[in-house]
Amino acid sequence: MSNENLIQNYSNSQIIEKYLLNFSKASANMRRSSLTYFFSMKHFGYESHVSDIEKYTLMDYFNFLKQDVGIAIKTKINKWSILKSFLEYLMEYYDDFIVKIPARTINWGIQHKKPNSNRKVYATIEEIQKILNYFKINNFKHYLIFRGFAELGWRKGGCINAKYEDVNIKGRYIETIEKTGEKVYYFSREFAKLLEIYIEERKKLKTTYKNLFISQHKKPYSERPFNKILKQVLEKLGIEKNITCHTFRRSLNNLRKKQMKCNNEDAKILLGHKLRDVNIISYTEEKKEVFLEMFDKYNPYQDISI
């Protein structure tokens, strides 16, 4: 047995960080947060070394999750699954660690908190205008990011992965990558002028990253900060709706359909959905010009200042 491969040689934090190296940054952050529920004194509060975890410890944690009325069932199941994943990894990696993970007694069949979904939440044009005007006055980069959520309807991944070299100012579109693949988003003439000014300054920053937007640490953003930034602004503006970054995308689509009578197929194109199994990014420049005209026709913000 290798002395270097003993779990006892490492602290809990070192063990957790080694486990998280197996995942993407976004997934690692989510898993770290979930494991905190097990280790943090604010929640279950396991304080001993990982190597001391016993079957009864896990059964106690399961019951703790099961009885927690403050979180939804899907969240409970996710937290339990991640802890299992963590322990299974440890048993494979370390020579001196083994624990029996309970299975037969795991039953979620009780009442739980109803998931706090905001799928039916839509932002009005007035609310969107109010939010963007706040960003415009206080932080120009955040203004462009959130105007992108509102006007382009891109997802957080699309915003994060967007490169300044993939912004076509003249054609008024940007090519980016999201969880569902490559996407093309179109934008207004006004936004094009603002992006052109911003990109000139962005190129002067000394960093190896070519992402359109980078954090104050001169690195690409993770997904976590955006809703946190937005929540702070909502509180300052006194907006009580549970508006998230994705709310802008859903609201844009709703405004196009309800207010501007945009048909479902065109609405899908403008949100970057795949259409008839053909990814929009493979279309010709001539086709993109047609879609740009479509964007202008169904731009719900064309008559207001955002």
C-alpha positions as CSV (number, residue, x, y, z in Angstrom):
1,M,0.0,0.0,0.0
2,S,1.4,3.4,-1.0
3,N,1.9,5.7,1.9
4,E,1.3,8.7,-0.4
5,N,-2.1,7.4,-1.3
6,L,-3.6,7.4,2.1
7,I,-6.6,9.6,2.8
8,Q,-5.3,10.3,6.3
9,N,-2.4,12.3,4.9
10,Y,-4.7,15.0,3.6
11,S,-7.1,17.6,5.2
12,N,-10.8,17.6,4.3
13,S,-10.3,20.8,2.2
14,Q,-7.4,19.2,0.2
15,I,-9.5,16.0,-0.4
16,I,-12.5,18.0,-1.6
17,E,-10.4,20.2,-3.9
18,K,-8.8,17.1,-5.5
19,Y,-12.3,15.6,-6.1
20,L,-13.4,18.9,-7.7
21,L,-10.6,18.8,-10.2
22,N,-12.5,16.2,-12.1
23,F,-15.2,18.7,-13.2
24,S,-15.6,21.9,-15.1
25,K,-15.5,25.1,-13.3
26,A,-19.2,25.6,-13.2
27,S,-19.8,22.0,-12.1
28,A,-17.1,22.2,-9.5
29,N,-18.6,25.3,-8.0
30,M,-22.0,23.7,-7.8
31,R,-20.5,20.5,-6.2
32,R,-18.5,22.5,-3.7
33,S,-21.6,24.4,-2.6
34,S,-23.5,21.1,-2.2
35,L,-20.8,19.5,-0.2
36,T,-20.7,22.6,2.1
37,Y,-24.2,21.6,3.1
38,F,-22.7,18.4,4.6
39,F,-19.6,20.0,6.2
40,S,-20.8,23.5,7.2
41,M,-21.9,24.1,10.8
42,K,-24.7,26.2,9.4
43,H,-26.3,23.0,8.0
44,F,-25.5,19.4,8.9
45,G,-22.1,20.3,10.4
46,Y,-19.9,17.3,10.0
47,E,-16.6,18.3,11.6
48,S,-14.5,15.2,11.8
49,H,-12.0,14.0,9.1
50,V,-13.5,12.5,6.0
51,S,-11.9,9.1,6.8
52,D,-14.1,8.9,9.9
53,I,-17.4,9.0,8.0
54,E,-19.5,5.9,8.9
55,K,-22.7,4.5,7.5
56,Y,-24.7,5.9,10.4
57,T,-23.3,9.4,9.6
58,L,-24.7,9.1,6.1
59,M,-28.1,7.9,7.4
60,D,-28.2,10.8,9.8
61,Y,-27.4,13.2,7.0
62,F,-30.1,11.7,4.8
63,N,-32.6,12.2,7.6
64,F,-31.4,15.7,8.1
65,L,-32.0,16.5,4.4
66,K,-35.3,14.7,4.4
67,Q,-36.7,16.7,7.3
68,D,-35.4,20.1,6.0
69,V,-38.5,22.0,5.0
70,G,-36.5,24.8,3.6
71,I,-35.3,23.2,0.4
72,A,-37.1,21.5,-2.5
73,I,-37.0,17.7,-3.1
74,K,-34.9,18.1,-6.3
75,T,-32.3,20.0,-4.3
76,K,-32.3,17.4,-1.6
77,I,-31.8,14.6,-4.1
78,N,-29.0,16.5,-5.8
79,K,-27.2,17.2,-2.6
80,W,-27.4,13.5,-1.6
81,S,-26.2,12.4,-5.1
82,I,-23.2,14.7,-5.0
83,L,-22.1,13.4,-1.6
84,K,-22.4,9.8,-2.9
85,S,-20.4,10.8,-5.9
86,F,-17.7,12.3,-3.6
87,L,-17.5,9.2,-1.4
88,E,-17.4,6.8,-4.4
89,Y,-14.5,8.8,-5.9
90,L,-12.7,8.6,-2.5
91,M,-13.1,4.9,-2.3
92,E,-11.7,4.5,-5.8
93,Y,-8.8,6.9,-5.3
94,Y,-7.6,6.3,-1.8
95,D,-6.2,2.9,-0.7
96,D,-7.3,3.2,2.9
97,F,-10.9,4.5,2.6
98,I,-14.1,2.6,2.4
99,V,-17.6,3.3,3.6
100,K,-21.0,1.6,3.1
101,I,-23.4,4.0,1.5
102,P,-27.0,3.2,2.6
103,A,-29.4,2.4,-0.1
104,R,-32.4,0.4,1.1
105,T,-33.4,3.0,3.7
106,I,-33.2,5.9,1.3
107,N,-36.8,6.9,0.6
108,W,-37.9,10.5,-0.1
109,G,-41.6,9.8,0.2
110,I,-42.6,12.7,2.4
111,Q,-43.8,16.3,1.9
112,H,-41.2,18.7,0.8
113,K,-41.0,22.4,0.0
114,K,-42.5,23.2,-3.4
115,P,-39.7,24.3,-5.8
116,N,-39.3,28.0,-6.0
117,S,-39.6,28.3,-9.8
118,N,-39.8,31.6,-11.6
119,R,-40.7,30.1,-15.0
120,K,-43.9,32.1,-15.0
121,V,-42.1,35.4,-14.2
122,Y,-41.8,37.9,-17.0
123,A,-40.2,41.3,-16.9
124,T,-42.2,44.2,-18.4
125,I,-40.5,46.6,-20.8
126,E,-40.7,49.3,-18.1
127,E,-38.8,47.0,-15.6
128,I,-36.2,46.1,-18.2
129,Q,-35.7,49.8,-19.1
130,K,-35.4,50.7,-15.4
131,I,-32.8,47.9,-14.8
132,L,-30.7,48.8,-17.9
133,N,-30.8,52.5,-17.1
134,Y,-29.4,51.8,-13.7
135,F,-26.5,49.8,-15.2
136,K,-25.9,52.4,-17.9
137,I,-25.3,55.1,-15.2
138,N,-23.3,52.9,-12.8
139,N,-21.3,50.3,-14.8
140,F,-20.9,50.4,-18.6
141,K,-19.6,46.8,-18.9
142,H,-22.5,45.4,-16.8
143,Y,-24.9,47.5,-18.9
144,L,-23.6,45.8,-22.1
145,I,-23.8,42.4,-20.5
146,F,-27.4,42.8,-19.3
147,R,-28.5,44.6,-22.4
148,G,-27.3,41.5,-24.1
149,F,-29.6,39.4,-21.9
150,A,-32.5,41.7,-22.7
151,E,-31.9,42.5,-26.4
152,L,-30.1,39.4,-27.7
153,G,-31.7,36.9,-25.4
154,W,-28.5,35.0,-24.9
155,R,-27.9,32.6,-22.1
156,K,-25.2,33.1,-19.5
157,G,-23.0,30.6,-21.2
158,G,-23.3,32.5,-24.5
159,C,-22.3,35.7,-22.8
160,I,-19.4,34.1,-21.0
161,N,-18.0,32.3,-24.1
162,A,-18.5,35.2,-26.5
163,K,-15.2,36.4,-28.0
164,Y,-14.7,40.0,-29.2
165,E,-13.2,38.7,-32.5
166,D,-16.6,36.9,-33.2
167,V,-18.6,40.1,-33.0
168,N,-19.5,41.3,-36.5
169,I,-20.3,45.0,-36.0
170,K,-21.2,45.6,-39.6
171,G,-23.4,42.5,-39.9
172,R,-24.8,43.2,-36.4
173,Y,-24.5,39.6,-35.1
174,I,-22.3,37.6,-32.7
175,E,-21.4,33.9,-32.9
176,T,-20.9,32.2,-29.6
177,I,-21.2,28.8,-27.9
178,E,-23.8,27.7,-25.3
179,K,-24.7,24.4,-23.6
180,T,-26.8,23.5,-26.6
181,G,-24.1,24.3,-29.2
182,E,-23.1,27.1,-31.5
183,K,-25.4,30.1,-31.6
184,V,-25.9,33.3,-33.6
185,Y,-27.5,36.4,-32.0
186,Y,-28.4,39.6,-33.7
187,F,-28.4,43.1,-32.2
188,S,-29.6,46.7,-32.9
189,R,-27.6,49.5,-34.6
190,E,-27.4,51.3,-31.3
191,F,-26.0,48.3,-29.5
192,A,-23.6,47.8,-32.4
193,K,-22.2,51.3,-31.8
194,L,-21.8,50.7,-28.1
195,L,-20.1,47.4,-28.7
196,E,-17.7,48.9,-31.2
197,I,-16.6,51.5,-28.6
198,Y,-16.3,48.9,-25.9
199,I,-14.3,46.4,-28.0
200,E,-11.7,49.0,-28.9
201,E,-11.0,49.5,-25.2
202,R,-11.4,45.8,-24.4
203,K,-8.5,44.9,-26.8
204,K,-6.2,47.1,-24.9
205,L,-6.5,45.0,-21.7
206,K,-3.4,42.9,-21.0
207,T,-4.8,39.4,-20.8
208,T,-4.4,36.2,-22.8
209,Y,-8.2,35.7,-22.9
210,K,-10.2,37.0,-25.8
211,N,-13.6,36.8,-24.2
212,L,-15.7,39.8,-24.9
213,F,-16.4,40.3,-21.2
214,I,-13.9,39.5,-18.5
215,S,-14.0,40.0,-14.7
216,Q,-12.0,42.5,-12.7
217,H,-9.4,39.7,-12.3
218,K,-8.9,39.7,-16.1
219,K,-10.4,36.2,-16.4
220,P,-13.6,34.9,-18.0
221,Y,-16.7,35.2,-15.8
222,S,-18.3,32.1,-14.1
223,E,-22.1,31.9,-14.3
224,R,-22.6,32.6,-10.6
225,P,-22.0,36.4,-10.4
226,F,-24.6,37.5,-12.9
227,N,-27.7,36.8,-10.9
228,K,-26.0,38.1,-7.8
229,I,-25.3,41.4,-9.5
230,L,-28.8,41.5,-10.9
231,K,-30.3,40.7,-7.4
232,Q,-28.5,43.7,-5.9
233,V,-29.8,46.0,-8.5
234,L,-33.4,44.7,-8.1
235,E,-33.2,45.4,-4.4
236,K,-31.9,49.0,-5.0
237,L,-34.6,49.6,-7.5
238,G,-37.3,48.2,-5.3
239,I,-38.3,45.5,-7.9
240,E,-39.7,42.5,-5.9
241,K,-40.1,40.1,-8.9
242,N,-37.8,37.1,-9.0
243,I,-36.1,38.3,-12.2
244,T,-33.1,36.3,-13.2
245,C,-30.8,36.4,-16.2
246,H,-33.0,33.8,-18.0
247,T,-36.1,35.9,-17.3
248,F,-34.8,38.4,-19.9
249,R,-34.7,35.7,-22.5
250,R,-38.1,34.5,-21.7
251,S,-39.5,38.0,-21.5
252,L,-38.0,38.9,-24.9
253,N,-39.6,35.9,-26.5
254,N,-42.9,36.7,-24.8
255,L,-42.8,40.4,-26.0
256,R,-42.1,39.3,-29.6
257,K,-45.0,36.8,-29.6
258,K,-47.6,38.7,-27.7
259,Q,-46.8,42.3,-28.5
260,M,-45.3,42.0,-32.0
261,K,-47.2,38.9,-33.2
262,C,-44.0,37.1,-34.1
263,N,-44.7,33.6,-35.3
264,N,-43.2,30.7,-33.4
265,E,-40.6,29.7,-36.1
266,D,-39.2,33.2,-36.4
267,A,-39.1,33.5,-32.6
268,K,-37.0,30.3,-32.4
269,I,-34.6,31.6,-35.0
270,L,-34.1,34.9,-33.2
271,L,-33.4,33.0,-29.9
272,G,-30.8,30.8,-31.6
273,H,-32.8,27.6,-31.4
274,K,-32.1,24.8,-33.9
275,L,-34.6,24.8,-36.7
276,R,-35.4,21.7,-38.8
277,D,-32.3,20.1,-37.5
278,V,-30.1,22.7,-39.0
279,N,-27.9,24.9,-36.7
280,I,-28.3,28.5,-37.6
281,I,-24.6,29.2,-37.5
282,S,-24.2,27.1,-40.6
283,Y,-26.4,29.4,-42.7
284,T,-24.9,31.7,-45.3
285,E,-24.2,35.4,-44.8
286,E,-27.2,36.1,-47.1
287,K,-29.4,34.1,-44.8
288,K,-28.1,36.0,-41.8
289,E,-29.1,39.3,-43.5
290,V,-32.6,37.9,-43.7
291,F,-32.6,37.1,-40.0
292,L,-31.2,40.5,-39.2
293,E,-34.2,42.1,-41.0
294,M,-36.4,39.8,-39.0
295,F,-34.6,40.9,-35.8
296,D,-35.3,44.6,-36.6
297,K,-38.9,43.8,-37.4
298,Y,-39.5,42.0,-34.1
299,N,-37.4,44.2,-31.8
300,P,-39.7,45.2,-28.9
301,Y,-37.3,47.9,-27.8
302,Q,-37.0,49.8,-31.1
303,D,-39.2,52.7,-30.0
304,I,-37.8,53.1,-26.5
305,S,-34.4,54.0,-25.0
306,I,-32.7,51.1,-23.2
